[in-house]
Amino acid sequence: MNSKKFFLFLCLVSFFLLANSVYVQDQRKTAIITQIGKVVGQSKDPGLKFKLPFIQEVSFFDKRLQVIKFNMSDHSSEVVAFDQKTMQLDAYAVYKIVNPTMFFEAAHTHEVFRQRMQSITESSIREVIGRVLFKEILGTKRNEIRINIIADVNKAVEKFGVEVNDVRIIRVNLPDRARDAVYARMRSEREKEAKEIRAVGNQQAEIIKAKSNKDKSLILADANKKAEILKGEGEAVAINNYAKAYGQDSNFFEYYKTLEVYKNAFQKGSKLVLSTENQFLKYFNKE
């Protein structure tokens, strides 16, 4: 009976020793083996692994990219730009553990590192944004700001054996107390620009109108000049023709011209009081 108990005891001890000697290595993680608090080994290959029971401990660290989010929207976390514009923003950082041994020695756990990472990243965001204007954060320098933040954060977390792949600002808001003032200033600037554009447009319109009036006067003057010349030339031709006709038969020419005068003088309803001896009616007295 005692031998059975002893055998059972040996089995339990063996099982307990075996359970504390074996661990499973996940392919997504790196294992750090420590002995009395010091790193004595590292394992990256997946599979069933062994360690010294009770003396050695295993800590696992993810090989994959990891994300940490930052919410800088409360009053104590507001960020100030170079032009003293206060803003609230949300951001995220993407990092990867490239040296698990350094990571363990510097941070020991993910929770400790993430707290340090959040503090470092927020500090870098404040420092970089404090060197640029508010409109540049939303405009052309946004990518440059991102690159500068990544560089600053990488310098700070290098001692943790971590590489930061990206830091992005995903939302920028103005505090409620500053939003109305900024919108009013933006409206004022837009109205000022609109007035300047309208003033320039009116000035250009007056210049175009003056030029058009000048061109119109020159065109009309030239047209009148040409018309007077053509009219004079026509009258000269007419006079010349009249002279030729008068030279050929003066009596007929006089008779024709008198008929033209009669035609214009004797309109419907017109009355003339003349002596029958008047030369104007000389052709009426002839038989």
C-alpha positions in Angstrom: 0.0 0.0 0.0 2.8 2.3 0.8 4.5 1.5 -2.5 1.4 2.4 -4.4 1.2 5.8 -2.6 4.9 6.4 -3.2 4.4 5.6 -6.9 1.4 7.9 -7.1 3.4 10.6 -5.4 6.2 10.1 -7.9 3.7 10.4 -10.8 2.2 13.6 -9.4 5.7 15.1 -8.9 6.8 14.0 -12.4 3.6 15.5 -13.9 4.1 18.7 -12.0 7.7 18.9 -13.1 6.8 18.1 -16.7 4.0 20.8 -16.7 6.5 23.4 -15.5 9.1 22.3 -18.0 7.1 22.5 -21.2 5.5 25.5 -23.0 4.0 26.0 -26.4 5.5 28.5 -28.7 2.9 30.4 -30.8 4.1 31.3 -34.3 2.8 34.9 -33.8 4.9 35.5 -30.7 8.5 35.5 -29.5 9.3 33.8 -26.2 11.8 35.3 -23.7 13.2 32.9 -21.2 14.4 34.4 -17.9 16.2 32.9 -15.0 16.2 34.8 -11.6 15.0 37.9 -13.5 17.8 37.8 -16.2 17.3 37.0 -19.8 18.9 33.7 -20.7 17.3 32.8 -23.9 14.9 33.7 -26.7 12.7 31.6 -29.0 11.0 32.6 -32.2 10.3 29.2 -33.8 6.8 27.7 -33.1 6.4 24.4 -31.5 6.7 22.5 -28.2 9.6 23.9 -26.1 11.3 23.0 -22.8 12.7 25.0 -19.9 14.0 24.4 -16.4 11.1 24.0 -14.1 10.6 26.6 -11.3 14.0 28.3 -12.1 13.1 29.6 -15.6 10.1 31.6 -16.6 8.7 32.4 -20.1 7.3 35.7 -21.3 5.6 36.1 -24.7 5.7 39.2 -26.9 3.7 39.6 -30.2 5.7 39.8 -33.4 2.9 41.5 -35.3 2.2 45.2 -35.8 0.3 46.7 -32.9 -1.9 49.8 -32.7 -2.3 52.2 -29.8 -4.9 55.0 -29.9 -4.7 58.4 -28.4 -7.7 60.5 -27.4 -6.5 64.1 -26.8 -9.9 65.7 -26.8 -10.4 66.6 -23.1 -9.4 70.0 -21.8 -6.2 68.8 -20.2 -5.0 67.2 -23.4 -5.6 70.2 -25.8 -2.8 70.9 -28.3 -1.6 74.5 -29.2 -0.3 75.3 -32.6 2.4 77.9 -33.4 -0.2 80.6 -34.0 -1.8 79.9 -30.6 -4.8 78.0 -32.0 -6.0 75.4 -29.5 -7.3 72.1 -30.9 -8.4 68.7 -29.8 -7.3 65.7 -31.8 -7.4 61.9 -31.9 -4.4 59.9 -33.2 -3.1 56.4 -33.4 0.4 54.9 -33.6 1.5 51.6 -35.2 4.6 49.9 -33.8 6.4 46.6 -33.8 8.7 44.9 -31.3 11.9 44.3 -33.2 14.1 43.4 -30.2 12.1 41.4 -27.6 15.1 41.1 -25.3 15.5 44.9 -25.1 11.8 45.3 -24.8 11.6 42.9 -21.8 14.6 44.5 -20.1 13.2 48.1 -20.5 9.5 47.6 -20.1 8.9 44.0 -18.8 5.2 44.0 -19.9 3.1 45.4 -22.6 1.0 47.5 -20.2 4.0 49.4 -18.9 5.3 50.0 -22.4 1.9 51.2 -23.7 1.7 53.8 -20.9 5.2 55.0 -21.8 4.4 54.9 -25.5 1.3 57.0 -25.0 3.2 59.6 -23.0 6.0 59.8 -25.5 3.7 60.0 -28.5 1.5 62.7 -27.0 4.6 64.7 -26.1 6.0 64.4 -29.7 2.6 65.5 -31.2 2.6 68.6 -29.0 6.1 69.5 -29.8 5.8 69.1 -33.6 2.4 70.8 -33.8 3.7 73.6 -31.7 6.1 74.5 -34.5 3.5 74.8 -37.3 0.4 76.9 -38.0 -3.1 75.6 -37.5 -4.0 75.8 -41.2 -0.8 73.8 -42.1 -2.0 70.9 -39.9 -5.1 70.7 -42.1 -3.3 71.5 -45.4 -0.1 70.9 -47.3 2.2 70.1 -44.3 0.1 67.3 -42.8 2.3 64.6 -44.2 5.5 66.4 -43.2 4.1 66.8 -39.7 3.4 63.0 -39.6 7.0 62.2 -40.7 8.5 64.5 -38.0 6.3 62.9 -35.3 7.3 59.4 -36.4 11.0 60.4 -36.3 10.7 61.9 -32.8 8.8 58.9 -31.4 11.3 56.4 -32.9 14.2 58.2 -31.2 12.4 58.0 -27.9 11.4 54.3 -28.0 14.6 53.0 -29.6 15.8 51.9 -26.1 12.7 49.7 -25.8 13.6 47.7 -28.9 10.5 49.0 -30.7 10.1 50.4 -34.2 7.3 52.9 -34.9 5.9 52.4 -38.4 3.3 55.2 -38.4 1.7 57.9 -36.3 -1.5 59.5 -37.8 -3.8 62.3 -36.7 -7.2 61.1 -37.6 -9.4 63.9 -36.3 -8.9 67.6 -35.4 -11.5 69.6 -33.7 -11.6 73.1 -32.2 -12.7 73.5 -28.6 -16.2 74.9 -28.2 -15.0 78.2 -26.7 -12.7 78.8 -29.7 -14.8 77.4 -32.6 -17.1 80.4 -32.9 -14.3 82.9 -32.8 -12.3 81.0 -35.5 -15.4 80.7 -37.7 -16.1 84.4 -37.3 -12.5 85.2 -38.3 -12.7 82.9 -41.3 -15.9 84.6 -42.4 -14.3 88.0 -42.0 -11.3 86.9 -44.0 -13.4 85.4 -46.8 -15.6 88.6 -46.9 -12.4 90.7 -47.1 -11.1 88.6 -50.0 -14.5 88.8 -51.7 -14.5 92.7 -51.4 -11.0 92.8 -52.9 -11.9 90.5 -55.8 -15.0 92.6 -56.5 -13.0 95.8 -56.4 -10.5 94.4 -58.8 -13.3 93.2 -61.0 -15.0 96.6 -61.0 -11.7 98.3 -61.9 -11.1 95.9 -64.8 -14.7 96.4 -65.9 -14.2 100.2 -66.0 -11.0 99.8 -67.9 -12.7 97.5 -70.4 -15.7 99.9 -70.7 -13.5 102.9 -71.3 -11.5 101.1 -74.0 -14.8 99.9 -75.6 -16.2 103.5 -75.7 -12.9 104.7 -77.1 -12.9 102.0 -79.8 -16.6 102.8 -80.5 -15.9 106.5 -81.0 -12.9 105.8 -83.3 -15.0 103.3 -85.3 -18.0 105.8 -85.6 -15.6 108.7 -86.5 -13.9 106.6 -89.2 -17.3 105.4 -90.5 -18.7 109.0 -90.7 -15.5 110.1 -92.4 -15.8 107.4 -95.0 -19.6 108.2 -95.4 -18.9 111.9 -96.0 -16.2 111.0 -98.5 -18.5 108.6 -100.3 -21.3 111.2 -100.2 -19.1 113.9 -101.6 -17.9 111.6 -104.3 -21.5 110.7 -105.1 -22.6 114.4 -105.2 -19.6 115.1 -107.5 -20.7 112.4 -109.8 -24.3 113.6 -109.8 -23.3 117.2 -110.4 -21.1 116.0 -113.3 -24.0 114.0 -114.7 -26.3 117.0 -114.3 -23.8 119.2 -116.1 -23.5 116.8 -119.0 -27.2 116.5 -119.2 -27.7 120.3 -119.1 -25.0 120.7 -121.8 -26.8 118.4 -124.1 -30.3 120.0 -123.9 -30.7 122.8 -121.5 -34.5 123.3 -122.2 -35.2 119.6 -121.4 -33.0 119.7 -118.3 -34.9 122.8 -117.1 -38.2 121.2 -117.8 -37.2 117.9 -116.0 -36.0 119.8 -112.9 -39.2 121.9 -112.8 -41.3 118.7 -112.9 -39.3 117.4 -110.0 -40.0 120.5 -108.1 -43.8 120.3 -108.9 -43.8 116.7 -107.7 -42.3 117.7 -104.3 -44.4 120.9 -104.0 -47.8 119.7 -105.0 -48.5 117.1 -102.3 -52.0 115.9 -101.2 -53.7 118.7 -99.2 -51.1 121.4 -100.0 -52.2 124.9 -101.1 -50.2 127.5 -103.0 -51.4 131.0 -103.7 -49.4 132.4 -106.6 -49.9 134.8 -109.5 -50.4 133.2 -112.9 -47.5 135.4 -114.1 -45.1 133.7 -111.6 -42.3 131.9 -113.3 -42.9 128.9 -111.1 -46.1 128.2 -113.0 -44.8 129.0 -116.4 -45.3 125.5 -117.8 -49.0 125.6 -116.7 -49.7 128.6 -119.0 -48.3 127.0 -122.1 -50.6 125.3 -124.5 
